[in-house]
Amino acid sequence: MEPKDKREFPTSVPYGLHRNLLCDAFILAVFFMFAWVPTTPSLASDWQSSISKDPPGNFPELRPLHANYHFGWAGFTAATGDIRFKKIATDRFQVEAAGRTIGFVRALWKLDASYRAVADADRLRPIESKQIEAYRFKKMMTQLAFTNSSVKRTRTEGFGAGTTKTKEFNFQNLFDLQSSLLYLRSQPLKDRSVYRIVVYPATSAYLATVTVLGREKISVRAGTYNAIKVDLQLHKVGKNMELEPHRKFRRAAAWVSDDTDRLPLRIEAQIFVGTVFAELQSVQFGPEKP
């Protein structure tokens, strides 16, 4: 059997979609609670009343760390990313991530991506985030500023000054990528428990549903872990607050270490042309205090 990186890379999908899928794979490692399935009628009819109202749990805080992930599509390792998490003040968490396509994939679809977010360490709510995607002929920067009842998005496209557009979305107690992960890992995560939160990761709001399936052992590049397996769903929140199914993704699962760190170990997202994955390669823990 040929090594995975020697197999023919799928070419039946338009260039722009390849770029988006690789960027989505990078984002998956930052926010592992993503998946997409069709909207169920019972949830769509009164979905806002189903949102989890539990406060942050008393699970131990995530330690400062530096983790490396590999990302791929249809069995290929197509990109790599580094994630650094730390407490920058007594009441502030920060995550910084940087990723890029590698190998022959980079020669075909160049992508360099970065992400930075700051969250309230006590309430586990977002404060601000900045995401940059640089392709061979295009660059996009997305900045988010959160309040208790809204988020303001500033999006700039193009090199240099570019073209900037702003948008505001009003909704109580939104999460971003970092804060959603911190909030969910703080919960008990008992088998068969379900959590629903509204997340605004970059350009739109989504109802994220996380169902804890159980415990099992999993081996990844970084080692063998006792893990919590979760089923993941995401529904887009439309302009009139109706739920819409995601157009690209079908379903996903994630494995999180069943210990005091609760690190994302592996994510597998089923899409209409294959499987996007992210897997932990290595992790190093740093000082306990900022």
PLY file of the C-alpha trace (Angstrom):
ply
format ascii 1.0
element vertex 290
property float x
property float y
property float z
element edge 289
property int vertex1
property int vertex2
end_header
0.00 0.00 0.00
1.36 3.43 -0.94
1.94 6.01 1.81
-0.93 8.44 2.23
1.12 11.41 1.05
1.82 9.61 -2.26
-1.81 9.11 -3.21
-3.38 11.23 -5.92
-4.87 14.42 -4.50
-8.54 14.89 -5.47
-8.91 17.38 -8.33
-12.63 17.23 -9.06
-13.46 20.11 -6.71
-13.09 23.76 -7.78
-9.97 25.59 -6.64
-11.81 28.01 -4.37
-13.50 25.17 -2.51
-10.16 23.43 -1.92
-8.92 26.62 -0.27
-11.96 26.89 1.96
-11.79 23.24 3.06
-8.13 23.55 4.07
-8.88 26.71 6.02
-11.84 24.98 7.69
-9.53 22.14 8.72
-7.21 24.65 10.39
-10.09 26.26 12.25
-11.28 22.84 13.43
-8.19 22.43 15.59
-8.83 25.75 17.31
-12.50 25.06 17.81
-12.99 21.31 17.89
-16.72 21.55 18.59
-17.81 21.78 14.95
-20.00 19.52 12.88
-22.86 19.89 10.48
-26.08 17.90 10.04
-29.53 18.73 8.66
-31.82 20.73 10.91
-34.34 18.67 12.84
-37.90 20.09 12.87
-38.33 19.77 16.63
-35.20 21.81 17.31
-35.89 24.39 14.58
-39.35 25.24 15.93
-38.11 26.67 19.23
-34.33 26.39 19.16
-33.55 29.43 21.33
-35.23 27.85 24.35
-32.90 24.85 24.00
-29.69 26.85 24.55
-27.68 25.73 27.59
-27.97 28.17 30.46
-25.49 26.54 32.84
-22.73 28.85 34.15
-19.07 27.91 33.65
-18.23 24.74 35.54
-15.59 24.30 38.22
-13.33 22.07 36.10
-9.62 23.00 36.41
-8.41 25.75 34.08
-6.55 24.74 30.95
-2.82 24.96 31.55
-0.60 27.16 29.33
0.46 25.06 26.37
2.01 24.87 22.92
0.41 22.23 20.71
1.01 21.17 17.11
-1.70 19.71 14.88
-1.74 18.22 11.42
-4.72 18.76 9.13
-5.82 16.89 6.10
-8.49 15.97 3.65
-9.41 12.53 2.29
-6.45 10.89 4.05
-3.80 13.44 3.03
-1.77 15.53 5.45
-2.22 18.91 3.82
-1.40 21.47 6.51
0.21 22.01 9.89
-0.66 24.40 12.70
0.69 25.58 16.05
-1.56 26.66 18.91
-0.37 28.57 21.98
-2.66 29.12 24.95
-1.94 31.09 28.11
-3.37 33.36 30.78
-2.13 36.86 29.97
-3.73 38.46 33.07
-5.65 37.28 36.10
-8.91 37.73 34.21
-7.82 37.11 30.59
-7.14 33.99 28.50
-5.45 34.21 25.12
-5.05 31.73 22.29
-2.76 32.29 19.29
-2.68 29.94 16.31
-0.76 29.87 13.05
-1.10 27.33 10.26
-0.13 26.76 6.64
-0.44 24.25 3.86
2.63 22.07 3.32
4.27 19.81 0.76
2.89 19.43 -2.74
-0.47 20.72 -1.53
1.12 24.13 -0.88
2.40 24.26 -4.45
-1.18 23.90 -5.63
-3.11 25.79 -2.94
-1.07 28.20 -0.85
-2.63 29.18 2.48
-1.17 30.88 5.54
-3.63 31.43 8.39
-3.40 32.99 11.83
-5.84 33.44 14.69
-5.72 35.33 17.99
-8.49 35.63 20.57
-8.88 37.03 24.08
-11.56 35.81 26.50
-12.78 36.71 29.99
-11.21 34.11 32.28
-13.98 34.27 34.89
-17.10 34.27 32.70
-15.49 32.35 29.80
-16.95 34.84 27.35
-15.24 36.35 24.29
-13.76 39.83 24.19
-12.10 40.06 20.78
-10.55 37.98 18.02
-8.60 38.44 14.80
-8.27 35.93 11.97
-6.10 36.32 8.85
-6.21 34.10 5.77
-3.53 34.73 3.13
-3.83 32.89 -0.17
-1.63 33.24 -3.23
-3.75 35.97 -4.77
-6.08 36.98 -1.96
-5.96 38.03 1.69
-8.81 38.27 4.20
-8.74 39.67 7.74
-11.69 39.23 10.08
-11.88 41.04 13.42
-14.61 40.50 16.01
-15.47 42.69 19.02
-17.98 41.22 21.50
-20.33 42.68 24.08
-22.85 40.86 26.28
-25.54 41.31 23.64
-23.80 41.55 20.26
-20.73 41.15 18.08
-19.30 43.63 15.59
-17.48 42.11 12.63
-14.94 44.01 10.55
-13.80 42.17 7.43
-11.08 43.40 5.06
-10.36 41.71 1.74
-7.37 42.34 -0.52
-3.71 43.20 -0.07
-2.70 46.62 1.24
-5.61 48.79 2.36
-8.14 46.43 0.80
-11.91 46.75 1.02
-13.45 46.83 4.50
-17.02 45.93 5.45
-18.63 45.92 8.88
-21.57 43.94 10.20
-23.26 43.68 13.59
-25.12 40.68 14.93
-27.31 41.08 17.99
-27.71 38.08 20.27
-27.25 37.56 24.00
-24.22 35.67 25.34
-22.45 34.70 22.14
-19.29 32.61 22.11
-16.33 32.70 19.75
-13.97 29.81 18.96
-11.79 30.03 22.08
-14.50 30.81 24.63
-16.80 28.07 23.34
-14.06 25.49 23.84
-13.22 26.82 27.31
-16.88 26.83 28.36
-17.61 23.32 27.09
-14.48 21.78 28.63
-15.49 23.33 31.99
-18.74 21.32 32.04
-19.11 17.84 33.61
-19.31 16.14 30.16
-21.15 13.13 31.53
-22.07 10.38 29.07
-25.17 11.20 26.98
-25.22 14.83 28.17
-26.07 17.50 25.57
-24.89 21.12 25.38
-26.15 23.82 23.01
-24.51 27.23 22.57
-24.52 29.96 19.91
-21.11 30.56 18.37
-19.92 33.37 16.10
-16.55 32.09 14.79
-15.91 34.49 11.91
-18.72 35.62 9.59
-21.97 34.01 10.78
-23.67 32.69 13.89
-24.23 28.97 14.49
-26.12 26.88 16.98
-23.56 24.31 18.13
-24.83 21.08 19.68
-22.44 18.77 21.52
-23.52 15.28 22.61
-21.21 13.21 24.80
-21.22 9.67 23.36
-18.98 8.00 25.93
-15.42 7.10 26.87
-12.85 5.14 24.87
-9.10 4.87 24.27
-7.55 6.53 21.22
-4.02 6.67 19.80
-2.76 9.76 17.97
0.72 10.94 17.02
1.14 12.60 20.43
0.39 9.35 22.30
-2.36 7.07 23.58
-5.08 8.65 25.69
-8.26 7.84 27.54
-10.71 10.01 25.65
-14.19 11.49 25.69
-15.93 11.02 22.35
-18.46 13.64 21.32
-20.89 13.94 18.43
-21.00 17.42 16.96
-23.68 19.40 15.15
-23.81 22.94 13.82
-26.77 24.83 12.34
-26.43 28.26 10.81
-28.58 31.00 12.31
-30.27 32.82 9.40
-31.16 36.49 9.03
-34.58 35.92 10.57
-33.19 33.72 13.37
-34.23 30.53 11.58
-31.91 27.52 11.54
-30.31 26.44 8.27
-28.22 23.33 7.47
-24.59 23.85 6.50
-24.04 23.56 2.76
-20.65 21.80 2.78
-20.42 19.59 5.86
-22.35 16.50 6.86
-21.24 15.28 10.28
-18.24 15.20 12.63
-16.88 13.54 15.75
-14.17 14.63 18.16
-12.06 12.91 20.80
-10.95 14.93 23.84
-8.49 13.71 26.45
-10.31 12.42 29.54
-8.03 14.11 32.08
-7.57 17.51 33.72
-6.47 19.06 30.41
-9.26 17.89 28.09
-7.21 18.51 24.97
-8.68 18.05 21.48
-6.97 14.88 20.20
-8.60 14.20 16.87
-11.47 15.59 14.80
-13.08 13.90 11.81
-15.60 15.94 9.83
-17.54 14.22 7.06
-18.02 16.46 4.05
-19.60 15.82 0.67
-16.27 15.05 -1.02
-14.45 13.23 1.78
-13.21 13.63 5.35
-11.47 16.63 6.89
-9.36 15.74 9.91
-7.15 17.37 12.53
-4.89 15.39 14.86
-2.66 16.32 17.79
1.02 15.75 16.98
2.69 17.09 20.12
1.99 19.22 23.18
4.19 21.00 25.72
2.89 22.64 28.87
4.35 25.89 30.17
4.28 27.95 33.39
1.07 27.87 35.42
0.79 31.66 35.83
1.03 34.64 33.43
0 1
1 2
2 3
3 4
4 5
5 6
6 7
7 8
8 9
9 10
10 11
11 12
12 13
13 14
14 15
15 16
16 17
17 18
18 19
19 20
20 21
21 22
22 23
23 24
24 25
25 26
26 27
27 28
28 29
29 30
30 31
31 32
32 33
33 34
34 35
35 36
36 37
37 38
38 39
39 40
40 41
41 42
42 43
43 44
44 45
45 46
46 47
47 48
48 49
49 50
50 51
51 52
52 53
53 54
54 55
55 56
56 57
57 58
58 59
59 60
60 61
61 62
62 63
63 64
64 65
65 66
66 67
67 68
68 69
69 70
70 71
71 72
72 73
73 74
74 75
75 76
76 77
77 78
78 79
79 80
80 81
81 82
82 83
83 84
84 85
85 86
86 87
87 88
88 89
89 90
90 91
91 92
92 93
93 94
94 95
95 96
96 97
97 98
98 99
99 100
100 101
101 102
102 103
103 104
104 105
105 106
106 107
107 108
108 109
109 110
110 111
111 112
112 113
113 114
114 115
115 116
116 117
117 118
118 119
119 120
120 121
121 122
122 123
123 124
124 125
125 126
126 127
127 128
128 129
129 130
130 131
131 132
132 133
133 134
134 135
135 136
136 137
137 138
138 139
139 140
140 141
141 142
142 143
143 144
144 145
145 146
146 147
147 148
148 149
149 150
150 151
151 152
152 153
153 154
154 155
155 156
156 157
157 158
158 159
159 160
160 161
161 162
162 163
163 164
164 165
165 166
166 167
167 168
168 169
169 170
170 171
171 172
172 173
173 174
174 175
175 176
176 177
177 178
178 179
179 180
180 181
181 182
182 183
183 184
184 185
185 186
186 187
187 188
188 189
189 190
190 191
191 192
192 193
193 194
194 195
195 196
196 197
197 198
198 199
199 200
200 201
201 202
202 203
203 204
204 205
205 206
206 207
207 208
208 209
209 210
210 211
211 212
212 213
213 214
214 215
215 216
216 217
217 218
218 219
219 220
220 221
221 222
222 223
223 224
224 225
225 226
226 227
227 228
228 229
229 230
230 231
231 232
232 233
233 234
234 235
235 236
236 237
237 238
238 239
239 240
240 241
241 242
242 243
243 244
244 245
245 246
246 247
247 248
248 249
249 250
250 251
251 252
252 253
253 254
254 255
255 256
256 257
257 258
258 259
259 260
260 261
261 262
262 263
263 264
264 265
265 266
266 267
267 268
268 269
269 270
270 271
271 272
272 273
273 274
274 275
275 276
276 277
277 278
278 279
279 280
280 281
281 282
282 283
283 284
284 285
285 286
286 287
287 288
288 289
